[in-house]
Amino acid sequence: MRKSLRAAAIGAACAVAGAALYGTGVATAGQSTANSTHEPYNIGLLVKDIDTYYGATLDSNGVYQASQDSQYAKDLARLESSAKRSIDKAAHKAKRHGENPAVVFDIDDTLLLSLDYEKKTNYTYNSTTWADYVAKADRPAVFGTPELVAYAKSKGVEVFYNSGLKESQRVSAVANLKKVGADINLDADHMFLKDAANPPAYLSDCATAAAWNCTTVQYKSGTRKHIESLGYDIVANFGDQYSDLEGGYADKKYKLPNPTYFVS
């Protein structure tokens, strides 16, 4: 379940807005909870902190962009540098042992930045406005992540995508990823999206055509388990939410910063 900043993510967002890097190979337990016994951080100040963290500015087209000089960009650069080293080591190991290494990427705010949507909706999620936003297929890249996709491919590591976007949004997702340069393995065998009407058999414990009851962790980890059942070893899993990373089936996990919403 996606929760807006104003509804549920204040504690988690405060932790991110402090510009901490979330993991160089392991997602930390740095999430705050909403059960504090003291007065929460002021939401107006929090929004200002988030703007500062991203270096959020309006471009000439009226779109909010993150700054290349922001703490957000610096945190991403450090994480991506660490990930490249891990991918490189995994690729060399795979060649020696005849293994099939793979990497898995979430899409929203891991590859495609949604800052403009969050700013213009005052950090309040609405399924209709979100669907309209995704359909435009015009989100900018999260700094450095399309290059990370290409780097993995160049090392002989298979690239997969594991997203909470709906199956009905596939065309828009593919178009947007191509636009930002992440034009690798965008076919249905590599890009896994939520298909509530026709869920895959490997999610049968929590999803049927009659009812989708998978939590985000069940959906994401179940998909990774399926990928590994195809003969791949997932050497790195990338996501902006802890729920993108929990549940196993990855050697290393990388939590990208996102202080704007929380997905349980």
N, C-alpha and C positions, 0 to 999 in steps of 0.2 A: 504494500500500500504506500503510495506516495503522499507525503505530508508536507504542506507548505511551511515556510519559515514561520509564519504567524500562527499556524495551528499547532505545530509539535516539535520543531527542530531547533529551538532556541539554544538549548545546551550544546548540542552537537555543532551548531554553527559557530558558537562562541569559540569553541576549541579550534576550528579551522581558521576563523578570522584572525587568530593570533599568528598566522603565517607559519605554522608548524608543518614540516614535511611528514606525510603519512607513509612511512615504511620505505625501506630500501631493500625490499624483498619479502617483508612480512608486514601484514596489516596490524597495526597496534590496537590495543584496547583503549584508545584515547577518547572514545565516545563519552560525553557527559550524559547524564540522565535528566529527566524532567522532574525528579523527585527531591529537588534541593529544598532544604529547610530555611534557606535565606532568600531574600528578594532577588529575582532573576536580573540578568543584565538588561539594561534599558534597550528596547527594540529600536528606537530611533538612532541611538549610538551604534548599535550593532549594524544597522544598514549602512551607516557611514563607514564603519570599519570594513565591511564587505566591499564597498566602493573603492576604498583605499587599497585593499588587498589586491583587487583585480586591476586597479588603475583605470576604472570604468570611465569611458568617455564616449560622447556621441560623435560618430563620424559624419561626413558630409551628406550621407544618405539618411541620417537620422537613426542609425543603428548603434546600439551600445556595444562597444568593443572593449576587450581587455588590452592592457598595454604590454608591449614587449619588455618594458623596463620594470614591470610590477613584481611584487613579491610572489604572486601567483606564478608568473612566468619563470622566475628563478627556482621556485620549488619544483615545478615541472621539469625543468632542465636537469636538476640534480637527480630526480627520480629516473628520468629517461636515460641518463648516462649510466646509472647503476644497472638498469634493465638491459641495456645493450651489452654490458660486460657479461651478465648472466646468460643472455641469449648466445653470445659468442662461445662461451664455455660449453653450453649445452650442445651447440651445433658441432663443436669439435668432438665432444664425447660421443654424440650420436654416430658420427662417421666411423669412430673406432669400434663401436659395438653394434653397428647395424640397426640402430633404433630410428624411430620416426618422431622427432620432436615437433611440438606444436605450441602456438601461443593463442590465447583467447582474449578478445577485446569486447568489453561493453561498448555501446555506441553513444548514448546520451551523456554528455559532459565527460566522456572519456575520449571520444573522437570528434564529436560535434558539440560546440559550445552553445548553451542556451541562455547565456547572460541577458541578451536583449529581451527575451520572453520574461524572465524573472523580474527584470527592472520594470518593464512596462505593465506587468500585472501586479506590481507591488508584492512580489514573492508569494502570490496566492495562486495555487494550481486550480485549473478548471479544465475538465476533459475536452470540452468543445473548443475552447480557445487554444489548448495545447495541440489538438488534432489539426486545426487550421494552420498553426505555426509549423508543425512538422511537414504538412503538405506543401508548403512553399519551397521546401528543399533548398533553403538558402542560409543555413547556419554556417558560421565560420568554423574552422578547425580549432580544436584544443591544441595549443602550441606544441609542436614537436611530435604529436602522435601519428599523423600520417607518415612522417619520416620513420617512426619506429615500426610501423607496419611494413614499410618497404625494406627496412633494415633486416627484419626477421626473414622476410622472403629471400633477400639476397644471401642469407646464410643457410638457405635450404630448410628453413623452419616453416611448417605449414601454418597458415593464418586462418583462424576461425573468429566468428562474431557471435556473441551471446547477449541478446538485447531484450529489454522489456517492451520494445515497440511491438505493435500488433502486426499480424500477418498482412492485414489490409494496408499497412503503411510501408510495405516492402519497396514498392516502386519509388516512393519519395526518399526512403533511406538510401537506396542504391544511388539515385541521382545526386543526392547531397554528398555522399561519400566520394563519388567520382569527382564532383566539383572541387573538393578540397584536396584531391590527390591520393586518397586512400582507395585506389582502383585495383584492388587485389582480392581475388577469390570472393566476389560478390554474388556468387550463385547460391541456390537454395541448399546445396550440400555443405556450404561453409558458413552461411549466415542463418542463424537460428532466431526466429521471432515467435512471439506468443500467438498460438493458433487455438483459441478457445473453442471454436466450432469443430475443429478436427485435430485434437491434440495427439501427439505421437505416442506410440505404445510404451516407450520407455518412461513416460510420465503417468502411467496408468494408476499408480498408487494414489495420485492426488488430482488427476484430471481425466474426465471423460467427455464425450460429446454433450452429455446432459448437464455437466457442472464442472467448472474449473475451480478447484480448491487448493491449488498449489500456492504456497508462500513464495516470495521471491527467492529465498534460499533454496527451497525444494526445486523450483524451476531451473535456477541457474546451475546448481550442483548436479541435478539430474541430467542436464544437457551436457555438462562436462564429463560426467560418467559415460554418457553415450559416445562422446567423441573419443574417449580413451578406449571404449569397447571396439572402436574401428581400427585399433592398432597404433594409436598415437600416445605419446607421453606429453602431457601438457606441462611445459617447463616454466611457463609464466602466464599468470592470469591478471588482467588489468581491469579496474573498475573504479568509479568515483564514489561508490557506496559500499559499506561493509557487507551488505547483503549480496553484492556482486561477487564477493570473495569467500564467504563462509561455506562450509559444507564439504570441503575436501576436493580431491581430484585436480590438484595442481601442485607442482613442486614449489613454486614461489608465487606470491601474490603481491600486487602493487596497488596501493590505495592512492588514487589521484585526488587532489584537493577539490572540494566542492562545499562551500559554506551556505548554499542557497536553498537546499531542500534535503529531506531525509527519506529514504525508502526502506521500510521495514520488511 
